Structure formats: C-alpha cells, structure tokens
Amino acid sequence: MKCALDNPGLISLAAGFVDPASLPIDPTRRAVDALLSDPARGRKALQYGTTIGDRSLRERLVRRLEQEEDALPGQFAHVIDRTVMTNGSQQLLYLVAEALLDPGDIVLVESPTYFVFMGLIEARGARVIGIETDDGGLSLPSLEETLLQLDEAGDLPRVKLIYTVSEHGNPTGLSLAGDRRAPLVELANRWSKSHQIYVLEDAAYRGLSFTGREPSSVWRHDEDGRCVILARTFSKSFSPGLKTGFGILPEALLDSVLNLKGDHDFGSNNFAQNVLEQVIADGSYDAQVAWLREVYRSKCEVLLGALEEHLGGVEGVSWTTPKGGLYIWLTVPEWLDTGKDGPLFSKALEHEVLYVPGSYAFPDEPGPVPTNHARLCFGVPNEEQLREGARRLAEALAACGERVA
C-alpha cells in the first residue's frame, strides 16, 4: 500500500480528504490578523481555554443551530451548558465510546458505516452489529427486528448506542431520510427498558448539500434532550487543520465525557476556537460553505458522468447518487472481490487508481460481510483526475474477467 501511495502517477479515489485547493487561506489569515491586532483578544486566544470550550463560541454555535432548525431565538439556550468543543468530531466519538461502553456491550450501526468508528468500538471490547440500509439510510424495521432478537436472547441490557451518519454519509454518500428521524428517536426511547439507549448522530457532512436545505437533524427531534448525542465538526466544512468540532450531550453523559476530556487534553485548541468564532462572525465561514457546496457538486457530477461513460450499462455494476458530501458507493458483481487481497484491488493498482474496499465498512455481525463494494471519494482529485480515475477503474474492472468486460 505504501508503494502505491508513493507512486506520483497514482490517482487516489480513496482518501476521505477535502479538496486541497479549497482550503480557506485568506479567510483564516484575516481572522488571525483580526485576533492578534487586538491585544486583549490575542492574549485570550493564546491562553489556556476551558475543558468544555470557549463560552462565546458555544453560544454562537447554538444560535446557528436555532437558525438551521427553524427554532425561535433563544429556544436552544438551555443546551449551551451541554455543548462541548472537541478536537474534531472524532474525539467526541471516542469519548462517548469510552464513557458508555464496557466489554461485551453492543452498538448498532448502519451497514455499511464509517469504519473508523467501528474500530474504536471494538477497541473497547464491545460488539458491533450492523443494521440494513437502503436509499433512505438506516432501515427502522430492521433496527426494530434486531432489538427484538437481542431482547429475546437476553442481550437488550447490553445495547448502549445506535449510530447513524445522518447527512451524506461515509461511505455511501446517502442521508437518513427526513421521515425516519423522529421515529428513530421514538424507537430508541421505546426500547430503553432498563437503561437509556442513546442515538449518536454523526453529522460531519451537514451543510454540504448540493440540492438545497437538509431536513431537521435527528437531535432536533429529541425534545427532552435525553436520547440523542449530536456530533459536528468544522473539518469538512472549513478546515481539517484547525481540528475543531463540537457536540451536544444529554445531561446524563456530560460529566463523564468532560472528565475524560479533561484527562486527555484540558480542553481543545483555544486559538483555533477563537479563529473559528471570528470567521463565523465576519461571514467568511458561510461564504466558504457556499463555495464548497459548488466545488463538491461539480466534482460529484464529473465523477458520476465518468462512471456512466465508462461503466454505464455494465451488468452488475451500479453506484449511489449522493446529494451532498464527498462519497460515492460503487457496487460490482457479487463474484468480484474488491478487498485488498482480491483481484480488483490489485488490477486497480496496476492501472494506477486507488479506492477503499467496501468490506471495511461492514461489521462482522450479522454477516456474511459483502465483498463487492468500493468507496470512492471525489474530495482530493481535480476534475481531470476524476475522469481519468473512472476510466482507469473501468479498465481494471474489465481486466478482471470476461463477465465485466
């Protein structure tokens, strides 16, 4: 793999990175200049912060949530004290897992799902069980059937968490349907018989929609604030280098997560938080997000068009059509293994194109793990490289046998 990545001619459709040309150099420079030109603000930004995060930024983020969710001004003010600044959303995922999970506990995830999250669950000694998905994301009938089976087996008390990537998900590019969001909260609460089963809403790609406004978040439907953990980040919508995200926690989890975070870092990067507040306040953040929507919409259309040109009509080959985010989910005939030891991966490397094997995104339970999918990311390559990458991938597919050619 390292040899492949060291190849300068390789086109990577694998790395889930943002478009390097889109990184906001000028807005960030202006924000830093504004901070450091004011001695009082500069000293505040360069000093230690608090474990929970900068109060002014947290207040501003909650006000923005009110606007996003069509809430009244001040309607969410009560959650400011449950809003935690984190080192990207990944830290929040880790902290929640550490606070909630003991060996043998169970987490229910979309199948396929964000494979890095599965890794940290398994590191806690917990079980990951996949729930079927379709074009509308997590299947609620399948989720309920799994909970029923676990209850009958006596394992319901071990179920601690339901995980969903609600917007333009990694790896499929698909979103949780708007009409499934309130029922998901209701279902989690209804099955919380001996303890609260939490819903972890990973909204890392929220805001990066190509086709208009996204539906209300899952978190918005948790009216009493006891069920849904909301995880957000600025890594995809502004800059991963600032490594800043935030979460809103149910009251019952707040102290344990903050205690763990205090042990980890005493609080997230205070300077980055002040930079982010400045770019939000001066309008640069909203301008950046609006531009990114167009950048990724165009790149997505290019890759979809190239896939159609080179693979359209090939029996057994299909892909998702995302409405936002960074990913397309490719499906090939069931007999063709896309894994790193399978024929397609090696042929793709020979043709100097790289993808993420889809098998990484499926939990072992309930099994068997499908081996005929691939995640394609259009974040890093430019439009010419996306066209060429699709052509090379089609050549690799054709090289795997007559049934694809």
C-alpha positions as CSV (number, residue, x, y, z in Angstrom):
1,M,0.0,0.0,0.0
2,K,2.8,2.4,0.9
3,C,4.4,1.7,-2.5
4,A,1.1,2.6,-4.2
5,L,0.8,5.9,-2.3
6,D,4.4,6.8,-3.1
7,N,3.5,6.5,-6.8
8,P,3.2,10.1,-8.2
9,G,1.1,8.8,-11.1
10,L,-1.5,7.2,-8.9
11,I,-5.0,8.7,-8.8
12,S,-6.5,8.2,-5.3
13,L,-10.2,7.9,-5.1
14,A,-9.6,6.5,-1.6
15,A,-8.6,9.3,0.9
16,G,-11.5,11.0,2.5
17,F,-9.8,14.4,2.5
18,V,-11.1,17.7,1.5
19,D,-10.3,19.5,-1.8
20,P,-6.8,21.0,-1.2
21,A,-7.5,23.9,-3.5
22,S,-10.5,24.9,-1.4
23,L,-8.7,25.4,1.9
24,P,-9.5,28.8,3.2
25,I,-6.2,30.6,3.4
26,D,-7.3,34.2,3.0
27,P,-10.3,34.0,5.4
28,T,-8.1,32.3,8.0
29,R,-5.3,34.9,7.6
30,R,-7.8,37.7,8.0
31,A,-9.2,36.1,11.2
32,V,-5.8,35.6,12.7
33,D,-4.8,39.2,11.9
34,A,-8.1,40.5,13.5
35,L,-7.4,38.4,16.6
36,L,-3.7,39.4,17.0
37,S,-4.2,43.1,16.2
38,D,-6.3,43.4,19.3
39,P,-4.0,42.7,22.3
40,A,-6.8,41.7,24.6
41,R,-8.4,39.3,22.1
42,G,-4.9,38.0,21.2
43,R,-4.0,37.2,24.7
44,K,-7.3,35.5,25.3
45,A,-6.8,33.3,22.2
46,L,-3.2,32.4,23.1
47,Q,-4.1,31.5,26.7
48,Y,-5.3,28.2,28.0
49,G,-9.0,27.6,27.5
50,T,-11.5,25.5,29.4
51,T,-12.3,21.8,29.1
52,I,-15.8,22.4,27.8
53,G,-14.7,25.1,25.4
54,D,-15.0,28.8,24.7
55,R,-18.3,30.1,26.0
56,S,-18.7,32.8,23.4
57,L,-18.2,30.3,20.6
58,R,-20.5,27.8,22.1
59,E,-23.2,30.4,22.4
60,R,-22.7,31.4,18.8
61,L,-22.9,27.8,17.6
62,V,-26.2,27.2,19.5
63,R,-27.7,30.4,17.9
64,R,-26.7,29.0,14.5
65,L,-28.4,25.7,15.3
66,E,-31.6,27.7,16.1
67,Q,-31.4,29.1,12.6
68,E,-30.7,25.8,10.9
69,E,-33.5,24.1,12.7
70,D,-36.1,26.9,12.3
71,A,-36.3,27.3,16.1
72,L,-37.2,30.6,17.8
73,P,-34.3,32.8,19.0
74,G,-33.2,31.6,22.4
75,Q,-35.1,28.3,22.1
76,F,-31.9,26.2,22.5
77,A,-30.2,28.4,25.1
78,H,-30.6,25.7,27.6
79,V,-28.2,23.4,25.7
80,I,-25.2,25.8,25.8
81,D,-24.0,24.3,29.0
82,R,-24.2,20.8,27.4
83,T,-22.3,21.9,24.3
84,V,-18.7,20.7,24.3
85,M,-15.9,21.8,22.0
86,T,-13.8,18.9,20.8
87,N,-10.7,18.0,18.6
88,G,-12.8,17.4,15.6
89,S,-15.9,15.1,15.8
90,Q,-13.6,12.1,16.1
91,Q,-12.7,12.9,19.6
92,L,-16.3,13.1,20.6
93,L,-17.0,9.7,19.1
94,Y,-14.1,8.3,21.1
95,L,-15.1,10.0,24.4
96,V,-18.7,8.8,24.1
97,A,-17.5,5.2,23.4
98,E,-15.1,5.4,26.4
99,A,-17.8,6.8,28.7
100,L,-20.6,4.4,27.7
101,L,-19.1,1.1,26.7
102,D,-17.8,-1.9,28.6
103,P,-16.5,-5.2,27.1
104,G,-19.5,-7.1,25.8
105,D,-21.7,-4.1,25.3
106,I,-23.4,-3.7,21.9
107,V,-23.5,-0.8,19.4
108,L,-25.9,-0.9,16.5
109,V,-24.7,0.7,13.3
110,E,-25.7,1.3,9.8
111,S,-24.4,-1.4,7.4
112,P,-22.2,-0.1,5.8
113,T,-20.9,2.5,8.1
114,Y,-17.9,4.8,9.0
115,F,-15.3,2.1,9.5
116,V,-13.0,4.2,11.8
117,F,-15.9,4.3,14.4
118,M,-16.2,0.5,14.3
119,G,-12.5,0.3,15.2
120,L,-12.8,2.3,18.3
121,I,-15.9,0.4,19.4
122,E,-14.0,-2.9,19.0
123,A,-11.0,-1.5,20.9
124,R,-13.4,-1.1,23.9
125,G,-14.2,-4.8,23.6
126,A,-17.8,-4.1,22.5
127,R,-19.8,-5.8,19.8
128,V,-20.8,-4.0,16.6
129,I,-24.0,-5.3,14.9
130,G,-25.0,-3.9,11.5
131,I,-28.5,-2.8,10.6
132,E,-29.7,-3.0,7.0
133,T,-29.8,0.3,5.0
134,D,-31.4,1.4,1.8
135,D,-31.6,4.6,-0.2
136,G,-33.1,6.3,2.8
137,G,-30.4,5.2,5.2
138,L,-31.0,3.2,8.3
139,S,-33.9,0.8,8.0
140,L,-36.1,1.2,11.0
141,P,-38.0,-2.1,10.6
142,S,-34.6,-3.9,10.5
143,L,-33.4,-2.0,13.6
144,E,-36.6,-2.9,15.5
145,E,-36.2,-6.6,14.4
146,T,-32.6,-6.6,15.7
147,L,-33.7,-5.1,19.0
148,L,-36.4,-7.7,19.3
149,Q,-34.0,-10.5,18.6
150,L,-31.5,-9.1,21.2
151,D,-34.3,-8.8,23.7
152,E,-35.4,-12.4,23.2
153,A,-31.7,-13.5,23.6
154,G,-31.4,-11.6,26.9
155,D,-28.9,-9.1,25.4
156,L,-31.0,-6.0,25.3
157,P,-29.4,-4.6,28.5
158,R,-26.0,-4.6,26.7
159,V,-27.3,-2.4,23.9
160,K,-25.9,1.1,24.7
161,L,-25.8,3.0,21.4
162,I,-27.3,3.4,17.9
163,Y,-25.0,5.1,15.5
164,T,-26.1,7.0,12.3
165,V,-24.2,9.2,9.9
166,S,-27.2,11.3,9.2
167,E,-26.1,13.5,6.3
168,H,-24.3,12.4,3.1
169,G,-22.8,9.5,4.9
170,N,-19.4,8.0,4.8
171,P,-19.2,5.6,2.9
172,T,-22.3,5.7,0.8
173,G,-22.9,9.4,0.3
174,L,-26.6,8.8,1.3
175,S,-28.6,10.6,4.1
176,L,-31.0,9.4,6.7
177,A,-34.5,10.1,5.3
178,G,-36.2,13.1,6.9
179,D,-39.3,11.0,7.8
180,R,-37.1,8.4,9.7
181,R,-35.5,10.9,12.1
182,A,-38.3,11.4,14.6
183,P,-39.3,7.7,14.5
184,L,-35.7,6.8,15.2
185,V,-35.7,8.8,18.5
186,E,-39.1,7.3,19.4
187,L,-37.8,3.8,18.7
188,A,-34.7,4.3,20.8
189,N,-36.7,5.6,23.7
190,R,-39.3,2.9,23.5
191,W,-36.6,0.2,23.7
192,S,-34.9,1.8,26.6
193,K,-36.5,-0.5,29.0
194,S,-33.8,-0.9,31.7
195,H,-31.5,2.0,30.7
196,Q,-31.3,4.8,28.1
197,I,-30.2,3.6,24.7
198,Y,-28.6,6.6,23.1
199,V,-28.6,7.7,19.4
200,L,-25.2,9.1,18.3
201,E,-25.8,11.4,15.3
202,D,-22.6,11.9,13.4
203,A,-23.4,15.0,11.3
204,A,-19.8,15.6,10.0
205,Y,-21.1,16.4,6.5
206,R,-24.1,18.5,7.4
207,G,-24.2,21.7,5.4
208,L,-22.5,20.3,2.3
209,S,-25.7,19.7,0.4
210,F,-25.9,20.1,-3.4
211,T,-29.7,20.4,-3.7
212,G,-31.0,22.7,-1.0
213,R,-31.7,22.6,2.7
214,E,-31.3,19.4,4.6
215,P,-34.0,18.0,6.9
216,S,-34.1,18.7,10.6
217,S,-31.4,16.8,12.4
218,V,-32.2,13.7,14.5
219,W,-31.1,15.8,17.5
220,R,-33.9,18.3,16.8
221,H,-36.5,15.5,17.4
222,D,-35.1,14.7,20.9
223,E,-37.3,17.2,22.6
224,D,-36.4,16.3,26.2
225,G,-32.7,16.1,25.4
226,R,-32.1,12.7,26.9
227,C,-31.5,10.4,23.9
228,V,-29.5,12.0,21.1
229,I,-25.8,12.8,21.1
230,L,-25.0,15.3,18.3
231,A,-21.5,15.3,16.8
232,R,-20.5,18.1,14.5
233,T,-17.2,19.2,13.0
234,F,-15.6,22.1,11.0
235,S,-13.1,19.7,9.4
236,K,-15.2,19.1,6.2
237,S,-17.0,22.5,6.1
238,F,-14.0,24.8,6.8
239,S,-10.6,23.3,7.6
240,P,-9.4,20.0,9.0
241,G,-6.1,21.6,10.0
242,L,-8.0,23.6,12.8
243,K,-9.1,20.2,14.1
244,T,-12.2,21.6,15.9
245,G,-15.7,20.2,16.3
246,F,-18.4,20.3,18.9
247,G,-21.0,18.0,20.4
248,I,-24.3,18.4,22.4
249,L,-24.7,15.8,25.1
250,P,-27.6,14.6,27.2
251,E,-27.2,15.8,30.8
252,A,-26.6,12.2,32.0
253,L,-23.4,11.9,29.9
254,L,-22.0,15.4,30.4
255,D,-19.8,15.0,33.5
256,S,-18.3,11.6,32.4
257,V,-17.4,13.0,29.0
258,L,-15.9,16.2,30.4
259,N,-13.9,14.3,33.0
260,L,-12.4,12.1,30.3
261,K,-11.7,15.0,28.0
262,G,-10.0,16.8,30.9
263,D,-7.7,13.9,31.3
264,H,-7.0,13.9,27.6
265,D,-6.2,17.5,26.8
266,F,-7.6,20.0,29.4
267,G,-9.7,21.4,26.5
268,S,-9.5,21.7,22.8
269,N,-7.2,24.1,20.9
270,N,-8.2,27.6,22.3
271,F,-6.6,29.5,19.5
272,A,-8.4,27.5,16.8
273,Q,-11.7,28.1,18.6
274,N,-11.1,31.9,18.6
275,V,-10.2,31.8,14.9
276,L,-13.4,29.9,14.1
277,E,-15.6,32.3,16.1
278,Q,-14.0,35.2,14.0
279,V,-14.7,33.6,10.6
280,I,-18.3,32.8,11.7
281,A,-18.8,36.3,13.0
282,D,-17.4,38.1,9.9
283,G,-19.3,35.9,7.4
284,S,-16.3,34.1,6.0
285,Y,-17.5,30.7,7.2
286,D,-20.8,30.9,5.5
287,A,-19.1,32.1,2.3
288,Q,-16.7,29.2,2.4
289,V,-19.5,26.6,2.9
290,A,-21.5,28.1,0.0
291,W,-18.4,27.8,-2.2
292,L,-17.6,24.2,-1.1
293,R,-21.1,23.1,-2.0
294,E,-20.5,24.2,-5.6
295,V,-17.0,22.7,-5.6
296,Y,-18.2,19.3,-4.5
297,R,-21.4,19.4,-6.5
298,S,-19.3,20.0,-9.7
299,K,-16.8,17.3,-8.8
300,C,-19.5,14.8,-7.9
301,E,-21.2,15.4,-11.3
302,V,-17.9,14.9,-13.1
303,L,-17.2,11.6,-11.4
304,L,-20.8,10.4,-11.8
305,G,-20.7,11.3,-15.5
306,A,-17.4,9.5,-16.0
307,L,-18.7,6.4,-14.3
308,E,-21.7,6.5,-16.6
309,E,-19.5,6.9,-19.6
310,H,-17.2,4.0,-18.8
311,L,-19.3,1.7,-16.7
312,G,-22.9,2.6,-17.6
313,G,-24.9,-0.5,-18.7
314,V,-22.3,-3.0,-17.4
315,E,-24.2,-5.8,-15.8
316,G,-23.9,-5.9,-12.0
317,V,-22.3,-2.5,-11.7
318,S,-24.1,0.4,-10.0
319,W,-23.4,3.3,-7.8
320,T,-25.1,5.8,-5.5
321,T,-26.1,9.3,-6.5
322,P,-25.3,11.5,-3.4
323,K,-27.0,14.8,-2.8
324,G,-24.0,16.2,-0.9
325,G,-20.8,15.3,0.9
326,L,-17.7,13.6,-0.6
327,Y,-18.5,10.0,-1.4
328,I,-19.9,7.6,-4.0
329,W,-20.6,3.9,-3.2
330,L,-19.7,1.6,-6.0
331,T,-21.2,-1.9,-6.4
332,V,-19.8,-4.6,-8.7
333,P,-20.9,-8.1,-9.5
334,E,-21.1,-10.4,-6.4
335,W,-18.4,-12.7,-7.7
336,L,-15.8,-10.0,-7.9
337,D,-13.9,-9.4,-4.6
338,T,-13.0,-5.7,-4.1
339,G,-10.9,-6.4,-1.0
340,K,-7.2,-5.6,-0.7
341,D,-6.4,-9.2,-1.4
342,G,-8.9,-9.5,-4.2
343,P,-8.4,-9.3,-8.0
344,L,-9.9,-5.8,-8.5
345,F,-7.7,-4.1,-5.9
346,S,-4.5,-5.5,-7.5
347,K,-5.7,-4.6,-11.0
348,A,-6.6,-1.1,-9.9
349,L,-3.1,-0.6,-8.6
350,E,-1.7,-1.9,-11.9
351,H,-3.9,0.8,-13.6
352,E,-2.7,3.4,-11.0
353,V,-6.0,4.1,-9.3
354,L,-6.9,3.5,-5.7
355,Y,-10.2,3.0,-3.8
356,V,-11.3,1.9,-0.3
357,P,-12.5,-1.7,-0.2
358,G,-16.2,-1.7,0.9
359,S,-15.7,-4.7,3.2
360,Y,-14.0,-2.4,5.7
361,A,-17.4,-0.6,6.2
362,F,-19.4,-3.7,7.3
363,P,-19.4,-5.1,10.8
364,D,-18.8,-8.9,11.2
365,E,-22.3,-9.3,12.7
366,P,-24.7,-10.5,11.5
367,G,-22.6,-11.5,8.5
368,P,-21.6,-12.5,5.9
369,V,-19.6,-9.4,5.0
370,P,-20.2,-8.3,1.4
371,T,-17.1,-8.2,-0.7
372,N,-18.3,-6.5,-3.9
373,H,-18.4,-2.8,-2.9
374,A,-15.9,0.1,-3.0
375,R,-15.9,3.7,-1.6
376,L,-14.9,6.4,-4.0
377,C,-14.1,9.9,-2.7
378,F,-14.0,12.9,-5.0
379,G,-12.5,15.3,-2.5
380,V,-8.8,15.4,-3.4
381,P,-8.5,14.8,-7.2
382,N,-9.2,17.6,-9.7
383,E,-11.9,17.1,-12.3
384,E,-9.5,15.9,-15.0
385,Q,-8.1,13.3,-12.5
386,L,-11.6,12.2,-11.6
387,R,-12.4,11.5,-15.3
388,E,-9.2,9.6,-15.7
389,G,-9.6,7.8,-12.4
390,A,-13.0,6.5,-13.5
391,R,-11.5,5.4,-16.9
392,R,-8.7,3.5,-15.1
393,L,-11.1,1.9,-12.7
394,A,-13.2,0.7,-15.7
395,E,-10.1,-0.8,-17.3
396,A,-9.3,-2.6,-14.0
397,L,-12.8,-4.0,-13.9
398,A,-12.5,-5.2,-17.5
399,A,-9.2,-6.8,-16.7
400,C,-10.8,-8.9,-14.0
401,G,-12.6,-11.2,-16.4
402,E,-15.0,-11.5,-19.3
403,R,-18.1,-11.2,-17.1
404,V,-17.2,-7.5,-16.5
405,A,-15.7,-6.7,-19.9
